[in-house]
């Protein structure tokens, strides 16, 4: 089925938390193909610690590592690019003499898809926002197109987030991306609905601010947001 790509209006706006919640709500699998910076742990590790264990993991079910032929007994597919420097992916890759290839990521998606059960949702977390460069000429936006993904936009409440939200929605519209809707993160005031109205992108749900979100918080929010997610994505539960 069509992958679900989690992106947002910038860096540090809660994409990883929302990715965990969406993965849990859809009983899906998670993949972050490009990780830049991991001194404090990876986003994949963070998500893996907070979503429910894979049903049937003891029977050897899992996700094939892209291009490796190995099996991971979890709901987390391993990164294709795991870069040390916490910077823009194209800079982090350059520091290690690596060029991030969208073709390689697309091939990785095919490997993962072949290992997943039929109709199992795959949630892909991007790096930063849509115009974050992955190499010298291609951006996260180009990766979304390459993967033919259904997009969920994450917005967080801070001074300037209206502008950043509307700019992100405009980029999606001008490039013809398939956008399922907004998930708002943090405590929004009256302008949550205004962002929906001005952007023309529907609201899927809102996740309240939580200082240290744990697995219980993820499960609770997944239960609340799940019905709207299944509906907007056109998935039969």
C-alpha positions, 0 to 999 in steps of 0.5 A, spaced: 500 500 500 502 507 499 507 509 504 505 514 509 510 520 509 511 524 516 513 531 515 512 538 518 513 545 518 520 545 520 525 541 525 524 540 532 516 540 531 515 533 534 515 529 527 518 523 531 512 523 536 507 523 531 510 518 527 510 513 533 503 515 534 501 514 527 505 507 527 501 505 533 494 507 531 495 504 524 498 497 527 504 499 522 511 499 521 516 505 522 522 507 517 526 513 518 531 512 511 536 518 513 538 519 520 543 525 521 546 525 528 545 519 533 549 521 539 543 521 544 540 515 540 536 515 533 529 516 532 528 509 530 530 507 537 526 512 540 520 510 536 521 503 538 521 504 545 514 507 545 510 502 540 507 496 542 511 489 540 511 486 534 505 481 534 508 474 532 516 477 533 517 470 537 515 466 530 521 470 526 516 475 523 519 482 522 522 487 517 527 485 512 533 490 512 534 494 506 539 490 501 541 486 507 537 480 507 536 480 514 530 480 518 529 485 524 524 482 529 520 489 530 516 494 527 522 498 526 526 498 519 533 500 519 536 506 517 539 506 510 543 512 512 546 513 519 550 519 519 554 522 525 553 529 524 547 533 527 546 537 521 542 538 514 543 531 511 547 533 505 552 536 509 552 530 514 553 525 508 558 530 505 562 529 511 562 522 511 564 522 503 557 519 502 551 521 497 544 520 499 541 517 493 533 517 492 534 511 488 537 507 493 531 509 498 526 507 493 529 500 492 529 500 500 522 501 500 521 495 495 525 491 500 521 493 506 514 492 502 516 485 500 517 483 507 511 486 510 504 483 510 499 485 505 496 491 506 500 493 512 501 500 513 509 503 513 510 510 516 516 513 513 519 519 517 522 525 513 528 529 516 526 536 518 521 539 513 520 539 505 525 543 503 531 540 507 536 538 502 538 530 501 544 531 496 546 537 492 540 537 488 534 533 491 530 535 497 525 531 502 520 534 497 523 530 491 523 523 496 516 524 497 515 524 490 519 518 488 516 514 494 509 516 491 507 517 499 501 520 502 503 525 506 501 527 513 503 534 516 505 536 523 505 543 525 507 545 532 505 551 536 510 557 536 511 564 534 511 564 527 508 557 526 502 560 522 507 562 517 511 556 516 504 552 516 501 555 510 508 555 507 509 548 507 501 547 505 503 551 499 509 547 497 505 541 497 499 544 493 504 547 488 508 540 487 502 536 487 503 532 493 498 527 496 496 530 503 492 527 508 491 532 513 494 536 519 496 533 526 497 538 531 502 538 536 503 542 543 497 546 545 494 550 540 490 556 541 484 559 536 489 559 530 489 551 529 482 551 525 485 558 522 491 554 519 486 548 516 481 553 513 487 558 510 491 552 508 485 548 505 488 541 508 484 538 513 485 536 520 486 529 522 487 531 530 491 534 535 496 531 540 497 535 547 504 537 550 507 532 554 514 533 557 516 526 557 512 522 552 512 515 554 509 508 551 502 509 555 502 516 552 503 514 545 498 508 546 493 513 548 494 518 543 494 513 538 487 510 540 484 517 540 487 519 533 486 512 530 479 513 527 480 519 524 487 516 521 484 510 518 478 514 515 482 520 512 487 515 509 482 510 506 484 504 510 479 499 512 480 497 519 
